[in-house]
Amino acid sequence: MARVNTIQGEAVAWREVDGEFVLISVETTHYYSLNSTGSDVWRVLLEGPQTASSIAAALALRHGMEAKAVEPEVSVLLAELESEGLIHAEELELPTGAAQIVALHGNGAGGGNGGYQSPSLAKYEALERLMLSGE
């Protein structure tokens, strides 16, 4: 069994702004921003259902790191996204070799950590007030 993560399509809206994703919970109107590595996680999720391992493998490939070093941080971000209702996770039986590594393009590929930073999600609760104020 593997924990598979999927974006909550109707429950979250998102846009990429200057290479990073901004997310809005349709239900709560809270909005969120992902840092560059967190945005890479979101890009992988946009490709379809993913495990923490498959996401970590994509990040590791992009940043020239070991997947096992990245996976704990990916798991923390996925748990946070799930607790905010932005993704859904479920235990599924995956066929052997079912996980695919999604290639992430753009700067940062190559040796060293390629600009890797711990993936993070920032939460903002004032979207409704911001919209009403016209700022």
Backbone as CSV, one residue per row, in Angstrom:
resi,resn,N_x,N_y,N_z,CA_x,CA_y,CA_z,C_x,C_y,C_z
1,MET,0.841,-1.181,0.000,0.000,0.000,0.000,0.889,1.249,0.000
2,ALA,0.413,2.255,-0.694,1.145,3.522,-0.757,0.167,4.670,-0.554
3,ARG,0.632,5.702,0.098,-0.186,6.901,0.302,-0.069,7.755,-0.960
4,VAL,-1.190,7.928,-1.653,-1.217,8.645,-2.922,-1.921,9.983,-2.712
5,ASN,-1.311,11.042,-3.202,-1.788,12.412,-3.009,-2.314,12.986,-4.320
6,THR,-3.454,13.667,-4.228,-4.114,14.245,-5.396,-4.616,15.644,-5.045
7,ILE,-4.507,16.568,-5.982,-5.040,17.919,-5.778,-6.562,17.844,-5.701
8,GLN,-7.142,18.583,-4.757,-8.599,18.662,-4.585,-9.149,19.632,-5.631
9,GLY,-9.374,19.158,-6.836,-9.738,19.984,-7.981,-10.760,21.075,-7.759
10,GLU,-11.922,20.742,-7.244,-12.981,21.725,-7.072,-12.824,22.542,-5.794
11,ALA,-11.997,22.099,-4.880,-11.865,22.757,-3.574,-10.746,23.789,-3.531
12,VAL,-9.911,23.827,-4.573,-8.768,24.738,-4.564,-8.573,25.350,-5.953
13,ALA,-8.294,26.637,-5.950,-7.923,27.341,-7.180,-6.462,27.742,-7.042
14,TRP,-5.745,27.811,-8.145,-4.329,28.155,-8.067,-3.902,28.919,-9.307
15,ARG,-2.850,29.672,-9.123,-2.197,30.405,-10.201,-0.706,30.411,-9.926
16,GLU,0.061,30.386,-11.008,1.501,30.530,-10.878,1.843,32.003,-11.085
17,VAL,2.560,32.572,-10.128,2.954,33.976,-10.176,4.461,34.044,-9.958
18,ASP,5.176,34.528,-10.953,6.639,34.634,-10.867,7.292,33.325,-10.444
19,GLY,6.821,32.217,-11.003,7.429,30.917,-10.753,7.002,30.228,-9.478
20,GLU,6.140,30.856,-8.690,5.649,30.245,-7.457,4.127,30.212,-7.485
21,PHE,3.558,29.236,-6.791,2.105,29.062,-6.816,1.429,29.748,-5.646
22,VAL,0.291,30.353,-5.957,-0.625,30.914,-4.977,-1.879,30.054,-5.050
23,LEU,-2.353,29.574,-3.900,-3.509,28.682,-3.827,-4.610,29.363,-3.037
24,ILE,-5.848,29.094,-3.410,-6.994,29.626,-2.672,-7.940,28.483,-2.371
25,SER,-8.290,28.331,-1.106,-9.299,27.349,-0.711,-10.662,27.945,-1.028
26,VAL,-11.409,27.283,-1.879,-12.730,27.764,-2.268,-13.666,27.762,-1.064
27,GLU,-13.504,26.792,-0.180,-14.393,26.657,0.977,-14.117,27.693,2.065
28,THR,-12.851,27.932,2.384,-12.524,28.810,3.511,-12.136,30.220,3.080
29,THR,-11.840,30.411,1.815,-11.274,31.640,1.231,-9.911,31.995,1.809
30,HIS,-9.271,31.071,2.502,-7.889,31.285,2.907,-7.032,31.174,1.648
31,TYR,-5.957,31.915,1.619,-5.050,31.766,0.493,-3.664,31.435,1.005
32,TYR,-2.890,30.843,0.132,-1.616,30.251,0.513,-0.584,30.580,-0.557
33,SER,0.666,30.597,-0.155,1.739,30.695,-1.134,2.743,29.586,-0.852
34,LEU,3.262,29.033,-1.919,4.289,28.001,-1.837,5.614,28.618,-2.259
35,ASN,6.678,28.311,-1.528,7.989,28.785,-1.962,8.378,28.024,-3.229
36,SER,9.566,28.290,-3.763,9.924,27.700,-5.057,9.940,26.169,-5.026
37,THR,10.460,25.577,-3.970,10.480,24.114,-3.892,9.081,23.574,-3.640
38,GLY,8.303,24.248,-2.812,6.906,23.867,-2.620,6.130,23.950,-3.927
39,SER,6.456,24.948,-4.740,5.828,25.082,-6.059,6.211,23.923,-6.965
40,ASP,7.447,23.441,-6.843,7.847,22.248,-7.597,7.011,21.044,-7.181
41,VAL,6.729,20.921,-5.887,5.860,19.833,-5.406,4.490,19.951,-6.070
42,TRP,3.944,21.161,-6.111,2.627,21.376,-6.728,2.655,21.025,-8.215
43,ARG,3.752,21.386,-8.904,3.878,21.041,-10.329,3.817,19.530,-10.541
44,VAL,4.483,18.793,-9.671,4.461,17.331,-9.784,3.036,16.826,-9.540
45,LEU,2.347,17.380,-8.548,0.963,16.978,-8.267,0.035,17.297,-9.436
46,LEU,0.334,18.347,-10.182,-0.484,18.690,-11.353,-0.414,17.619,-12.435
47,GLU,0.635,16.812,-12.407,0.790,15.721,-13.379,-0.125,14.538,-13.073
48,GLY,-0.699,14.507,-11.872,-1.584,13.417,-11.476,-1.218,12.902,-10.101
49,PRO,-1.928,11.890,-9.623,-1.690,11.345,-8.280,-0.227,10.942,-8.087
50,GLN,0.309,11.287,-6.911,1.728,11.049,-6.629,1.922,10.587,-5.197
51,THR,2.954,9.812,-4.987,3.381,9.454,-3.633,4.454,10.454,-3.193
52,ALA,4.721,10.504,-1.898,5.809,11.351,-1.405,7.129,10.921,-2.041
53,SER,7.289,9.619,-2.253,8.523,9.099,-2.867,8.692,9.572,-4.299
54,SER,7.615,9.562,-5.080,7.732,9.990,-6.473,8.012,11.486,-6.564
55,ILE,7.417,12.262,-5.660,7.677,13.704,-5.639,9.115,13.968,-5.214
56,ALA,9.562,13.265,-4.183,10.939,13.426,-3.704,11.942,13.052,-4.792
57,ALA,11.640,12.020,-5.561,12.541,11.616,-6.642,12.651,12.714,-7.696
58,ALA,11.534,13.364,-8.024,11.554,14.453,-9.004,12.354,15.643,-8.475
59,LEU,12.149,15.990,-7.197,12.893,17.103,-6.610,14.381,16.785,-6.527
60,ALA,14.700,15.563,-6.124,16.097,15.156,-6.000,16.796,15.210,-7.355
61,LEU,16.122,14.760,-8.385,16.690,14.790,-9.728,16.956,16.228,-10.157
62,ARG,16.014,17.098,-9.895,16.164,18.502,-10.287,17.297,19.192,-9.533
63,HIS,17.430,18.880,-8.247,18.365,19.623,-7.406,19.670,18.875,-7.143
64,GLY,19.874,17.727,-7.785,21.123,16.996,-7.603,21.310,16.490,-6.194
65,MET,20.214,15.982,-5.596,20.250,15.500,-4.220,19.779,14.055,-4.168
66,GLU,19.849,13.467,-2.987,19.330,12.124,-2.766,17.848,12.218,-2.396
67,ALA,17.025,11.377,-2.996,15.578,11.390,-2.718,15.294,11.144,-1.242
68,LYS,16.064,10.274,-0.612,15.808,9.966,0.804,16.069,11.171,1.703
69,ALA,16.884,12.127,1.240,17.121,13.342,2.015,15.972,14.333,1.864
70,VAL,15.271,14.267,0.753,14.202,15.210,0.436,12.836,14.713,0.922
71,GLU,12.640,13.409,0.922,11.322,12.831,1.197,10.696,13.244,2.532
72,PRO,11.442,13.309,3.645,10.794,13.733,4.905,10.188,15.138,4.808
73,GLU,10.876,16.052,4.144,10.345,17.411,3.995,9.129,17.443,3.064
74,VAL,9.164,16.630,2.024,8.010,16.516,1.120,6.812,15.984,1.894
75,SER,7.032,14.982,2.718,5.947,14.398,3.509,5.318,15.423,4.451
76,VAL,6.143,16.272,5.055,5.634,17.320,5.943,4.749,18.284,5.149
77,LEU,5.217,18.719,3.978,4.420,19.639,3.156,3.118,18.982,2.717
78,LEU,3.171,17.725,2.299,1.942,17.027,1.870,0.937,16.935,3.010
79,ALA,1.415,16.658,4.214,0.513,16.596,5.372,-0.132,17.955,5.630
80,GLU,0.639,19.012,5.468,0.118,20.360,5.663,-0.925,20.702,4.591
81,LEU,-0.623,20.376,3.340,-1.579,20.612,2.250,-2.870,19.828,2.472
82,GLU,-2.724,18.606,2.964,-3.907,17.783,3.235,-4.715,18.355,4.396
83,SER,-4.043,18.792,5.447,-4.766,19.324,6.611,-5.518,20.607,6.261
84,GLU,-5.057,21.326,5.254,-5.731,22.549,4.806,-6.812,22.250,3.756
85,GLY,-6.961,20.983,3.386,-7.989,20.605,2.415,-7.630,20.916,0.967
86,LEU,-6.339,21.103,0.698,-5.897,21.455,-0.650,-5.561,20.230,-1.490
87,ILE,-5.214,19.140,-0.828,-5.003,17.863,-1.506,-5.748,16.779,-0.739
88,HIS,-5.926,15.657,-1.398,-6.553,14.490,-0.791,-5.520,13.366,-0.834
89,ALA,-5.428,12.599,0.240,-4.499,11.470,0.280,-5.266,10.213,0.657
90,GLU,-4.903,9.117,0.006,-5.514,7.840,0.333,-4.512,6.723,0.117
91,GLU,-4.725,5.641,0.858,-3.872,4.466,0.739,-4.368,3.623,-0.434
92,LEU,-3.482,3.361,-1.395,-3.827,2.563,-2.564,-2.762,1.505,-2.803
93,GLU,-3.190,0.430,-3.384,-2.266,-0.619,-3.815,-1.764,-0.223,-5.194
94,LEU,-0.463,0.008,-5.313,0.116,0.394,-6.590,0.844,-0.790,-7.207
95,PRO,0.668,-0.978,-8.506,1.438,-2.024,-9.173,2.921,-1.709,-9.096
96,THR,3.758,-2.717,-9.117,5.199,-2.523,-9.075,5.625,-1.632,-10.233
97,GLY,6.414,-0.624,-9.915,6.906,0.280,-10.950,5.884,1.305,-11.402
98,ALA,4.769,1.455,-10.684,3.718,2.367,-11.122,4.113,3.827,-10.969
99,ALA,4.934,4.132,-9.981,5.320,5.533,-9.760,6.255,5.975,-10.873
100,GLN,5.975,7.124,-11.412,6.844,7.657,-12.451,7.509,8.920,-11.927
101,ILE,8.693,9.167,-12.396,9.390,10.384,-11.999,9.023,11.457,-13.007
102,VAL,8.484,12.527,-12.495,8.111,13.657,-13.332,9.324,14.556,-13.458
103,ALA,9.681,14.911,-14.671,10.820,15.799,-14.882,10.396,17.239,-14.649
104,LEU,11.106,17.912,-13.776,10.865,19.329,-13.527,11.857,20.116,-14.357
105,HIS,11.363,21.077,-15.089,12.221,21.861,-15.976,12.461,23.233,-15.377
106,GLY,13.442,23.890,-15.872,13.724,25.249,-15.412,15.063,25.305,-14.708
107,ASN,15.362,26.475,-14.153,16.657,26.622,-13.505,16.713,25.777,-12.245
108,GLY,17.911,25.469,-11.813,18.076,24.675,-10.608,18.508,23.256,-10.895
109,ALA,18.419,22.785,-12.129,18.821,21.419,-12.428,20.341,21.334,-12.385
110,GLY,20.823,20.209,-11.958,22.252,20.009,-11.995,22.836,19.690,-10.645
111,GLY,24.153,19.872,-10.536,24.868,19.474,-9.342,24.545,20.319,-8.128
112,GLY,25.129,19.923,-6.995,24.856,20.610,-5.737,23.404,20.456,-5.359
113,ASN,22.895,21.422,-4.608,21.477,21.320,-4.278,20.639,22.174,-5.220
114,GLY,21.273,22.825,-6.207,20.557,23.537,-7.254,19.545,24.541,-6.727
115,GLY,19.837,25.187,-5.612,18.909,26.169,-5.066,17.803,25.556,-4.232
116,TYR,17.969,24.318,-3.812,16.946,23.656,-3.013,16.750,24.373,-1.686
117,GLN,15.500,24.525,-1.316,15.138,25.004,0.011,13.999,24.126,0.496
118,SER,13.850,23.974,1.773,12.765,23.139,2.297,11.440,23.649,1.741
119,PRO,10.612,22.742,1.192,9.326,23.192,0.656,8.449,23.727,1.780
120,SER,7.809,24.871,1.529,6.983,25.445,2.587,5.702,26.050,2.021
121,LEU,4.720,26.117,2.905,3.404,26.673,2.607,3.133,27.782,3.612
122,ALA,2.826,28.980,3.124,2.441,30.086,4.001,0.938,30.290,3.854
123,LYS,0.257,30.493,4.969,-1.199,30.636,4.983,-1.586,32.065,5.339
124,TYR,-2.565,32.590,4.607,-3.093,33.927,4.850,-4.609,33.803,4.964
125,GLU,-5.174,34.427,5.974,-6.605,34.257,6.228,-7.432,35.482,5.876
126,ALA,-6.825,36.516,5.341,-7.529,37.781,5.153,-7.963,38.026,3.712
127,LEU,-8.153,36.988,2.899,-8.516,37.191,1.501,-9.815,37.961,1.352
128,GLU,-10.836,37.601,2.123,-12.130,38.272,2.007,-11.977,39.761,2.355
129,ARG,-11.270,40.066,3.439,-11.048,41.469,3.816,-10.243,42.190,2.763
130,LEU,-9.228,41.517,2.178,-8.413,42.118,1.142,-9.264,42.444,-0.076
131,MET,-10.143,41.518,-0.477,-10.993,41.738,-1.639,-11.979,42.873,-1.382
132,LEU,-12.556,42.920,-0.193,-13.544,43.949,0.139,-12.895,45.322,0.271
133,SER,-11.639,45.364,0.678,-10.970,46.650,0.867,-10.487,47.244,-0.453
134,GLY,-10.400,46.400,-1.487,-9.965,46.875,-2.798,-8.475,47.100,-2.907
135,GLU,-7.698,46.603,-1.956,-6.229,46.776,-2.006,-5.618,45.898,-3.064
